[in-house]
Amino acid sequence: MGHDLKRFSTWRRALGTAAIITAMNAMTTPASAQEPSFSDWLEAFRSEAAAAGIDQNVVTQAFEGVTVNERVFELNDNQPEFSQTIWNYLDSALSTNRIEKGRTRFAQNKTLLAQIEDKYGVDAETIVAIWGLESSYGDIMGSYDAVQALATLAWQGRRTAYGRSQLIGLLKIIQNGYAARDELKGSWAGAMGHTQFIPTTYLSHAIDENADGRRDIWSSLEDVFASTANYLSVSGYNRDTGWGLEITLPEEFDYDLAAPSTRKPVAEWAALGVDAASGNLIGRFDPNRRGRIIVPAGAKGPAFLVFRNFEAILKYNRSTSYALAVSLLSEQVAGSGGTLAKEWPRADRALSLSERKSLQQALIDKGFDPGPVDGVVGAGTRAALKAWQKSAGVPADGYASADTLLRLTAE
């Protein structure tokens, strides 16, 4: 009993009262009463699939021998775009090997890439950068069974809606004969092919560029490049406008302005003291072009002014780390990139999953709503963190560091 009281006290300090109720209920409520078994879930899912027009024979055949993959849950909670420091993520994304291989693959496919660029209005180096990040230029496309991975996500966890919608999309791919069941392998999140399309993206944006009757993102580079360019183009990408650049901020910069909703013309940013880290901001861009400022590592790290093309890349993957990696890698592939002017705060460390959840709970306890306590430091968490930082009289940069967590939980 004493051990249980000690554990309860520890929980109370770490989680707060509201979270304790949920945790204690989880201890006393059998798992079977909390959620259906996988087989029961599958039976219910059959009705959802039928309503979406999926033949029951397709469901039966697709799920033959499929079980839950526990590894998918682990990876879902620790996506590198969200769990690593941005500099560690970029070190891997912009490795010497990836850059050199990208330049080689760019040269090998120069004619095809030029045709795709002219047709879809997406620069070739960005297509190559996405190709490199998503599958190491087709060398590592993933070995997870897509049906199993998506069924696992659809059954339990924080992304059940995503799992169900993508699973139905995958069943449509099978039913329509776009790919054979045994071809459907990819990432733990159900993304497939050279540039890792999730099923719904495949259905809406994949292109049969070589006109062989099949939108083949697994083996046809014509279809791969066209599909990737089409998706970016539909998302608003324009090869003539650039993604953005590294900038310098004035000493007394108001970090409230570094928000997704704050977009200003280049001329207005310049009037506030923002300048290019190299060269002149006004001289490089149309002064009327609107952009927003991002500070991925807070006030201590580099800052960037990003434009519409950056937002288009974010539609491919809703991670600032990912979009910045694609943007910087595209420059390196084209031979125009270099080192950043300002160093990353490499003395900082990444927060663990439990620490990210503790940070979210601490914000709730102090009256700031980050959204669900799921360990994902997304827009909601950053907005709540900025609001707390502002109230605490520190730079409101929304940067979730170990120092920030310590201060949050110490008060």
Secondary structure, DSSP 4 states (H G I P E B T S, - for coil): -HHHHHHHHHHHHHH-HHHHHHHHHHHHS-HHHHS--HHHHHHHHHHHHHHTT--HHHHHHHTTT----HHHHHHHH--HHHHS-HHHHHHHHT-HHHHHHHHHHHHHTHHHHHHHHHHH---HHHHHHHHHHHHTTTT----EEHHHHHHHHHHSSTTHHHHHHHHHHHHHHHHTTSS-GGG-EE-TTS-BTTTTB-HHHHHHH---TT-SS---TTT-HHHHHHHHHHHHHHTT--TTT--EEEEE--TT--GGGSSTT--EEHHHHHHTT-EESSS-HHHHS-TT-EEEEE-TTGGGS-EEEE-HHHHHHHHHSS-HHHHHHHHHHHHHHHT-----SS---TTS-PPPHHHHHHHHHHHHHTT---SS-SS---HHHHHHHHHHHHHHTS-------HHHHHHHHH-
